[in-house]
Amino acid sequence: MPDNGKLEVVRPGVMTTVQDLGRGGHLAEGIPPSGAFDATALKLANLLVGNEVGDHVLVGGHPGAAGLEMALRGPRLKVLSDNVIAVTGSDMQPAVNGEPIEMWTAISVRAGDEISFGVARHGVRGYLSVAGGIDVPPVLGSRSTNVRAGIGGVDGRVLKAGDILPIGAAGALADLSGRRIRADRIPVHATPAELRVVLGPQDYLFTAESVRTFLDTDWELSTTSDRMGCRFIGPALHFQPRPDYLVEQAGADPSNIVDDSICIGSIQVPSGLEPIVMGVDGPSLGGYAKIATVISPDLSRLAQLRPGEVARFRAVDPDEAHELHVAARGVGTAADLA
């Protein structure tokens, strides 16, 4: 089956990268999964255009087809061969040849058409999928871009004007156009955002009052936030008296611990100030106490939170977190289509 041609980058946008659901299995080597920060949005975009949707890579799933993740302001792209596209996530005012198009819907495009995006009206990250997927070479099993590591995507970097993006093979395009996501399956990212967490693994190092403060505070997202970590501004959190073994092995700062593994969504609190939620490009090890971990389904909410907007953390138990994780893994099936 022949490929579906290519897309040409006319204007790259603020930060546009190639992403699938990420590269699992390499955290032990210090390589984060990367992938779409708002995995739900990418899965639904891929569903619309008939691509492989993929599954949660950290439990051994397939990363699915690659699309474009666009932050704050999207790109302008020239279509070099007939195809079908879908736009999900943040509303970046998508248009084809200057005419607005519907989001969460499969749209036919022709060779020579121009797909353009503006500034995000709400949220942060928009996603573009094309039938056949962005067919850049995989690195360690994934096409996702990790800009800091310089791997994946197009030469391990954000897109730039003049890039040509190859598109893989797809099925019958005529069967795809007009598909849409059910209205009740389209995520609504309200603010203040509720981010559900499982407390720990080092919540016992914080005072009980500080754990309550952590859960009762409206935290403001800092401008110093990105795919590696999202920093929140709010009251200082305080620690229990420091055990001697931690002073000896990790240092005198009350937030220091002996380095251990970090989950995506783990919340470090360096020196008790400005909790940092680790993102999809975050490190695999760290030496700060982690008060809680954002559950995987709520990373999509975190991905769409803008600097200055507010989030509140709500504790759930591990059993509820697991049930929510299983339900989130089910996104991207025919049941999501109208």
N, C-alpha and C positions, 0 to 999 in steps of 0.2 A: 504494500500500500504506500503511495507516495506521501511525502510530508505535506503540511498545509502552509508552506511558505514561511514568511518571516514578518517581523515587525521592525520598523526603523524608529529609533529614538530621535525625535526632532528637538524636544526640550525635556530635560531629565526630571524636573521637579526638585523638591527640596532634598528628599532622601528616598529614592526608589531603588529597590533591590529585588532580585529573584529569590523567592522563598517557596519551599514546600513545607511539610510538617516537621522537617528537621532530621538530623543524623543521630540516631540513638546508638548506644553501645560504646561510646568513646569517652565518657566522663572520667574513667579511671586514668586516661592519658591526658586529662586536663582539657579536653575538647568539648565544649558545650554543644547542645543539640541545635541551637539557632532555630531556624524555621519561623513560620508566621507567628507573630506575637498574639494576634487574634485568630487562633486556629479555627474557631467556629465559622468566621466569615470566609476564610479560604476554602474550607470544606464545602460550604454551601455554594460558593462560586464554581467550584469544580463540578459539583453535582449538576448545576444548571447546564454546563457545556459538555456533559457526558464524559468527563475525565475520571480517572481513578481518584477517589476521595481521600483514601489513606486512613490511617489510624494512629493512635497515640504512640509515638516512637519509643518512649521510655518504658513501655511494656512490650516492646518487640514488634510494634506495628510497622506497616509500610508507610513511607512518607508521602505517598500520593503524588499527583502531578504538581509541577511547579507553576506558580503564577507570579504576579508582581505585587509587592507590598509597597504602598505609597504613603509617605508621612507628611501631614500638614498641607502640602500643595502637591498636586499630582503632575504627571508628565504630559507631553503631547507626543503622540505616536502616529506613524504612517503605516497603514495596512498594505502589505505587499502581495497578499493573496486572499481570496474570499475566505471568510471564516465566521465563527459565532463567538461572541464574547459575553461575559457577565461581570458586573461590578457590584461589590458588596462592601460591608464595613462602613466607614465614615463617608458621609455625603460630601464628595468633592466636586459636585456639579458636573457630572460626566456628560459629554456631548459627542456626537458624531457629525462631522462637517458643520460644526457650530450649532446643531440642533440638539437640545437636551434629550437624553435617553433615560428610560426607567432603570432604577437599580433593582437588584434581586430578581432580574429577568434576563433570559437569554436573548441576545440581540444579534441579528445578521449584519455583517459588514462586508464591503466589497473592496477589491484591490483598488488602491488609490484613495480610499477613505482616510480621514484623519480623526483619531480619537483624542479628545482633549479633556483635561481636568483643571479645576480651579482650586481655590483655597477651601479647606475643610470647613463646612458650615457647623458641624458638631463632631465630636470625637477627634481622633488623631490619625488613624490608619485605615486607608481604603485598600481594596484588593481587586485586581483584574485577572480573570482567568480567560484563556482562549482554548477552543477545542483542540486537543492534541497536546496542550501544555507547553511551557517554555522549555525547549529541549537543549539546554546547555549541558556540558559534560558533568556527570555526578562526581562528587568527591567524598570518599568514605560513605558511599551509599546514599548520598543526598545532593540535591542541586541547590540547597539553601546557601545563602551568602552570610559569611561571618566577616564583617569588614575589618575588625580589629586583628583577626588572624590572617586575613587576606586569602581566604579559601572559599570555594563554591561560587555560584552565580557566574557573572561575567568578570573573570580575572580577580575574583575576590573583592570587588569594590561596588560602590553605588554606580548606577547607570550614568552615562554621559551622552551628550549629543553625538550622533553619528553611529552609536552602537546598533548592530543588527542582531536581533533576537530570533534564533531558529525556533520553529514550531514543529512539534511531533505529529505523528499520524493520528487521525481521528476517524470516527465513524461518519455516517450520513449526516451532513450538516442540516439538511432540510428537516430532519426529525427533531432537531434541537431548538430551533428558533421559536420563541414565544413561551418556552417553559418558564415558570415563575415559582418562587418560594411562597408557601402559604403565609398569609399575614400574621397568623399567630405563632409562626416559627421564626419570624424576623426578630433578632435580638433588639431589645430596647435598653440603651445604656443611659439610665437616668442618673442624675446627681442630686444629693450626694450618693456616691456609689457604695453599695454594700459589698465588702470583700469578706467572704467566709474563710475562717482560718481554723486549723488545728493547733492548739497551744503546744509549745515546746519546739525543739527538744531541751532548751535550757531556760524555760520559763521559771524554774525553781530558783534560778540565780537572782531573779528580780523580786522586789518586795511585793507582797500581796496587793498593797495599795497601787503600786505601779502597774501591775497586771490589770487591775480594774480601770486605771486611767487609760491604759492602752486600748481597752475595749469600749470605753465611754467617750472617747475624744473624737471630734471631727478633725481629721488630719488633712492638711492642704498639700497637694502635690507640688514639689519644688521644680523650678526650671532646670535644675541639674539632675534630670532624669532621662533615661534612654533605654535601649533594648538590654543593656547590661544590668541596670538596676534603677528602681524608682524610689526616690527619696521623698519622705513626708515631713512636713514642718508641724510642730506641735510642742506640747510640754515635755520637759525632761523626764526620763524614767530612771528610777533608782534601784540599787542592787542590795541584796543581803550582804552581811559581813563576809568578807572574802576568805574562802578556805585557804589554809596554808599551802596545800599542794598546788593550787592555782597560782598563788603568788610565786612559788618556786619555779613552776614549769611554764607559766604563761605570762608573767609580769604583773605589775602592780595595778594597771588600769582595771577597774572593776568589770569592764565588759570583755576583757581578754579571756580566751579559753585556749586550751591546746587545740591546734588546728584539727578540724574534722570536716566531714563532707557537707556540702550545701545542696539542698534541693532547689529546683526552680520554684520560686514563690517563697523561699525561706526569708525571714525578716530579721536581718542583723540590726543591732542597735549600738553602734560604736560610741563608747563613752556615755551611753544613755541618751544620746542626742540624735534626733532625726532618723527614725527607723528607715531602713532601706530594704525594699522588696526585690529580691534577686530575679532578673528577667531571663529570657531565653538565651541571651549571649553571656550570662553570668559565669563566674568562676565555679569550679567544682570543689574547692577547699577554701576554708576561711577560719580566722581566729577570733571572731567576735561572737558573743552570745546571741542566740536566735530565740526570740520570744515566742514566735509562732511561724506557721507556714500557710500561705494562701493556697487554697485547694485548686487543683488544676482547672476545673471548669470556670473559675472566676478570673483566670489570667486574661481572658478575652475582655472582661470589664476593665481590668487594670490597663490593658493595651489601649483602650479608647479614652482614658482619663487625660484631660488636658492640664498643663501646669496652671496652678491657681484654683483648680476644682478640688472638691472635697470628697474624701472617702471615710467610711467607718468600718472597723473590723468587727466581725461577729464570730464568736467561737462556736464550732460544731464538734461533735465527737467523731472519732475515726470511722465508726460504722456509717454515720450519715455522710461523711466525706466520700467514702468508698461508693455508696449508692449514687451520689451525685456524679462521681467520676465515671461510673459505668453508664449512666444516662447520657453524659456528654459524649462518650465514645460512640453512641448510637446516632449522633447527628450526621446527616449526609446520605440519607436513604430516600427511597421513593415516597415515604410517608411525609417528607418535608415539602413535597411539590404540591402545588395547587391543582 
